[in-house]
Amino acid sequence: MAAGGTALAKPGAASQVWRWVMANFGSSWFLLGPLLAAYAPRRLFQTYFNLFLRRHARRLLNFVDPYVSIDFWDCPPVSRYAALQPLASAHDTTYEEVKAYLSSSCSEQDARELRAEGAKEGDGLVLSLNDGQDVADEFRGATLWWSSVPADELVVAHAAHHGQQQNTDHDGRRCQRLTFHRRHRRLVVDEYLPHVRRRGRDILFANRRRRLYTNNRTTGYSSAYDKTWSFVNFDHPTTFDTLAMDPDRKKEIMDDLDAFRNNREFYRRTGKPWKRGYLLYGPPGTGKSTMIAAMANYLNYDIYDVELTVVSNNNDLRKLLIQTTSKSIIIIEDIDCSLDLTGKRDGKKKPAAPTSPYELHGGGSEVTLSGLLNFIDGLWSACGGERIVVFTTNHVDQLDPALIRRGRMDMHIEMSYCGFEAFKTLAKNYLDIHAHRLFPAVEEQLNEVELTPADVAECLMTAKRAGYGEDAALEFLIQELKKKGAETKAAAEAAAAAEEAVQTNESEADNDDDDEYEYEEDAEDVEEEDDPESVIPADISKYLVAVNNIAGLGDLSSIKDLLGDIKKKRADAKEELQKMGTGAKEAAVEANLPKTENNEIEDVRKSKDART
Ligand SMILES: Nc1ncnc2c1ncn2[C@@H]1O[C@H](COP(=O)(O)OP(=O)(O)OP(=O)(O)O)[C@@H](O)[C@H]1O
């Protein structure tokens, strides 16, 4: 307007310009003007602006306002359909991560008006900026500002700018805005934002409530609506501090877990999937399950407890794996009892006879060793990363070596009977004592007796429940250990006696076999030498003394018959002997067998007499 005013103030000059324009462009302007006005005045202007002016305008704008902003929108609620797609449901979590990051920054910084919301999981609170508040953040020498912008404000501005209807999709949503100088653009995009996301993820992970999952029975016909895993919150109180085991071994395991957790780059560099297998083996009650709980608490991981017997086939097993999250421990307890996994890797297992209505309708598990091996370290096992697989067993020797070879089960951990160091942990847990005058006596007994930590824990619990003090509780434990020692000794003696008896019987049986062997050889010699005397070896006289009586028979065929009969009789007698107890056996050897043989010999003699 000011320029127009000046022009009006100088009519002479203006009319001169006008005259010049009309002289040069008058005719064509009069022709084109109405056309342009009718068809494309606005478009023409936009094109002209984009081509020639925008660059200059932008330069000017940069000069006036060199700041760039990035908005992070709250995600719309996940649709029901998306929630049913396990792989697709990984919706963008950036907003949550940014908010978690800001939550920690906000509490440290001096923003005055904050908004507090309950964390989605766990008991924590998420603090965020109230509308209109902003907070500065420093990163590698750059200053950046975060502010919370109400969605309505953004929507109105956006709609006004584009001349559109207000989009109601944004209702109730919020936006976190990051503002920074344009010279930090690369730093922000390449380093700062990944840092914010990583840190936010860590905060969300630390605040979440841990879960213990178990797999639901599958039928082989699962649909997208089937829930593969069910879960409860995992609140097991066991830690490595309360786990009773040798401290050096415990430290070794903790170091191994640390090395696993902190070595993401190492796994990436070496091309190994980021996972590790642990085999826990030992007698019942030595703390295998307790160890898993301690591991989960130490790493802050979720637990997926796989019940193999309700997984119908290898395909369903793979689906289970896909639906586990990273930072988790997948366990298969009592792997030796879970399924018959001793079959050939590729061979299909022979279906067992159905034992329940479920199995009758085709519900039995067809998971094979091969399927399980793929589950542990096939291609699918690498998805997600940061996973630990744990097998437990009471009978490590019964497992297929392929299942537990190093590389699959990287660390084999033996959980053994309670030693003195382990006892000290239990004494601290249950009696709250670190040392006591009775400890040496307990140590002495523990060196003698094999008692599981579960047994020792139960003793101390019983003493505690009975209201015993420290002295009485330890005395009680010592008595229990002595009792157990006496029982063990008696059992060992009985076992040794039984063993000795078995060995005696076996050596007797061996002697018998030797006798038979020699006897057969001698009988063959008889045929050749035709000398009945030589048939009777003297050293088997214990059972065959009566045979000497027929030395004068002289009839080879009768002797052969006799030998055959005696042999059969002895075999029968031996079989009977094996069924008898030791005392009865001796009696039979002394009394029955010779008598039987004598009778037999007598019978043969009679038949011989009859023939002659
Ligand atoms: N090493 C241990 N440290 C602390 N407590 C233990 C330990 N071992 C056993 N316990 C106690 O005994 C109970 C049973 O132990 P746990 O279930 O861990 O044994 P397990 O070896 O897994 O037995 P199973 O082979 O029968 O499953 C636990 O609840 C715990 O209270």
The ligand as an SDF file (V2000), in Angstrom:
LIG
                    3D

 31 33  0  0  0  0  0  0  0  0999 V2000
   20.2220  -74.3330   44.9530 N   0  0  0  0  0  0  0  0  0  0  0  0
   19.1680  -73.9070   45.6350 C   0  0  0  0  0  0  0  0  0  0  0  0
   19.1610  -72.7150   46.2260 N   0  0  0  0  0  0  0  0  0  0  0  0
   18.1210  -72.2920   46.9260 C   0  0  0  0  0  0  0  0  0  0  0  0
   16.9990  -73.0010   47.0830 N   0  0  0  0  0  0  0  0  0  0  0  0
   16.9390  -74.2050   46.5200 C   0  0  0  0  0  0  0  0  0  0  0  0
   18.0140  -74.7110   45.7540 C   0  0  0  0  0  0  0  0  0  0  0  0
   17.6800  -75.9220   45.3140 N   0  0  0  0  0  0  0  0  0  0  0  0
   16.4640  -76.1710   45.7520 C   0  0  0  0  0  0  0  0  0  0  0  0
   15.9920  -75.1410   46.4820 N   0  0  0  0  0  0  0  0  0  0  0  0
   14.7020  -75.0950   47.1410 C   0  0  0  0  0  0  0  0  0  0  0  0
   14.0270  -76.2870   46.8180 O   0  0  0  0  0  0  0  0  0  0  0  0
   12.8570  -76.0660   46.0690 C   0  0  0  0  0  0  0  0  0  0  0  0
   12.8180  -77.0260   44.8860 C   0  0  0  0  0  0  0  0  0  0  0  0
   13.9080  -76.7510   44.0390 O   0  0  0  0  0  0  0  0  0  0  0  0
   13.8000  -76.7830   42.4490 P   0  0  0  0  0  0  0  0  0  0  0  0
   12.3850  -76.9470   42.0110 O   0  0  0  0  0  0  0  0  0  0  0  0
   14.5300  -75.6220   41.9090 O   0  0  0  0  0  0  0  0  0  0  0  0
   14.6050  -78.1190   42.1550 O   0  0  0  0  0  0  0  0  0  0  0  0
   14.7640  -78.8470   40.7660 P   0  0  0  0  0  0  0  0  0  0  0  0
   16.1710  -79.2580   40.6760 O   0  0  0  0  0  0  0  0  0  0  0  0
   14.2330  -78.0120   39.6760 O   0  0  0  0  0  0  0  0  0  0  0  0
   13.8590  -80.1110   40.9860 O   0  0  0  0  0  0  0  0  0  0  0  0
   13.1370  -81.0020   39.8700 P   0  0  0  0  0  0  0  0  0  0  0  0
   14.2110  -81.6800   39.0830 O   0  0  0  0  0  0  0  0  0  0  0  0
   12.3310  -81.9510   40.6760 O   0  0  0  0  0  0  0  0  0  0  0  0
   12.3020  -80.0720   39.0410 O   0  0  0  0  0  0  0  0  0  0  0  0
   12.9190  -74.6340   45.6290 C   0  0  0  0  0  0  0  0  0  0  0  0
   11.6570  -74.0360   45.6950 O   0  0  0  0  0  0  0  0  0  0  0  0
   13.8560  -73.9730   46.6030 C   0  0  0  0  0  0  0  0  0  0  0  0
   13.1310  -73.4590   47.6880 O   0  0  0  0  0  0  0  0  0  0  0  0
  1  2  1  0
  2  3  1  0
  2  7  2  0
  3  4  2  0
  4  5  1  0
  5  6  2  0
  6  7  1  0
  6 10  1  0
  7  8  1  0
  8  9  2  0
  9 10  1  0
 10 11  1  0
 11 12  1  0
 11 30  1  0
 12 13  1  0
 13 14  1  0
 13 28  1  0
 14 15  1  0
 15 16  1  0
 16 17  2  0
 16 18  1  0
 16 19  1  0
 19 20  1  0
 20 21  2  0
 20 22  1  0
 20 23  1  0
 23 24  1  0
 24 25  2  0
 24 26  1  0
 24 27  1  0
 28 29  1  0
 28 30  1  0
 30 31  1  0
M  END
$$$$
